[in-house]
Amino acid sequence: MVRHLGRRLADVLKQRLTELEAAESLEDVHSLPATRCHELSQDRKGQLAVNLVHPKRLIFKPDHDPVPTKKDGGLDWTRVTQILILEIVDYH
């Protein structure tokens, strides 16, 4: 990982993966300010991201069928307990 991404990005990626694995639900990660866990929109609707080393983001999506939603149709962060990691990217 260090060879491919560099030391700093590899270290932050390891930290984010540890946080994601330790979380009981996505709400736990969402409440960590450093992750800046957020939903994406437009062509990435249904995907989420956490900050790595600016401008890189770890992109993932809930690994549920169907995806847990609230009554208003929004993502129910408290019921997302599995994710599928898609990529590391600068989507800006």
Residue pairs with C-beta under 8 A, 6 or more apart in sequence:
1 10
1 13
1 14
2 10
4 10
5 13
5 88
8 53
9 52
9 53
9 56
9 88
12 52
12 53
13 52
13 58
13 88
16 35
16 50
16 52
16 58
19 29
19 32
19 35
20 29
20 50
20 60
20 83
22 28
23 29
24 81
25 77
25 78
25 79
25 80
25 81
26 37
26 48
26 62
26 77
26 78
26 80
26 81
26 83
27 77
27 78
27 80
29 35
29 37
29 50
30 37
30 77
34 51
35 50
35 51
36 50
36 51
37 48
37 49
37 50
38 48
38 49
39 47
39 48
39 75
40 46
40 47
40 48
40 49
40 59
40 91
44 59
44 91
46 61
46 62
46 67
47 59
47 60
47 61
47 86
48 59
48 60
48 61
48 62
48 83
49 57
49 58
49 59
49 60
49 91
50 57
50 58
50 60
51 57
52 58
52 88
55 90
55 92
56 88
56 89
56 90
57 88
57 89
57 90
57 91
58 85
58 87
58 88
59 85
59 86
59 87
59 88
59 89
59 91
60 83
60 84
60 85
60 86
61 83
61 84
61 86
62 68
62 75
62 80
62 82
62 83
62 84
63 82
63 83
63 84
64 79
64 80
64 81
64 82
67 75
67 80
68 75
68 76
68 79
68 80
69 75
69 76
70 76
